[in-house]
Amino acid sequence: MPFTKYGLRELFLFGFAIPAALWVGVWSLAWFVHPALWVVGVVPLFLTCFVCNFFRDPDRPLPGDEFTVVSPADGTVTDVGPKNLDEYLKGSHQGVGIFLSVFDVHVNRSPLDGTLEYSRHQDGDYLDARDPECSTLNEAQNLGFKSSWGPAFLSAPDYRVDCAPDCLPDQGRRCRQARRTLWHVEVRQPHRAVFRPGF
């Protein structure tokens, strides 16, 4: 299973180093206290499995052709409908909200082939994803793409880690459809993908 290189430090620390230390403690308890205490070993095993699952970065097969708009995030669609923007695509546009749980892949991808025209880090709050104001008030990285089909806007919550190499958030960079765009760790708000009506 491939892992994102931007989480290798955390993967090593929380997925292997700390569980290994816990396994030494489990072994000591089982050896010196009582053999039934081996059951405590499920704790470091769960930690390793959880961390490996969180930092996985599988290849995503590309559906359709170059004109297909792909989901920028692998999660649950929470809302579809008009979104009002005051940046890049100003006004009311068609939007899709996607929520990522701790069990989803936390890699953002470019929804289509295009050029990154707009990139802005939005300082903000850390409201819970169930709060209706979270998608507008929380910290996020906002990106605007220009494609042959028209512009698109992507907002990824709590941009705190690093950017993938094939589409850094610099204006003028070419982005390939379904290629990695951002990697992040937070799940506090849904992602937003916004397109002009009739896109």
SULBEL-V290797 format. One line per field, one symbol per residue. phi: phi as a letter, one per 30 degrees, with the letter a starting at -180 (. if undefined). psi: psi as a letter, one per 40 degrees, with the letter a starting at -180 (. if undefined). A space follows every 50 residues. Layout:
# SULBEL-V290797
phi=???
psi=???
This chain:
# SULBEL-V290797
phi=.dbdddcdddddddcbddddddddddeddddccadddedddddddddddd ddddcdbddcdddibdcddcddbcacdcabldbcccbhddjcbdbbcbcc ddcddcbcbddadlcdcbbbdcdadbddddddcddccddaccbbccbdck dbbbbcdhdbcbcdddaddcdjddcceiddcbbbcdbdaddbbbbdeid
psi=hiiheeeddddddeddddddddddddddddddchdeeddeeddddddddd ddddeigihhihiaaeehhiheigahhdihahhhieicgiahihihhhhh ieeihfhiiheihahhdhhhhhiaafiideheededeihihhihihieei iihhhhiggebiiidegifhieihhiheihdihieifeiiihhhiihe.
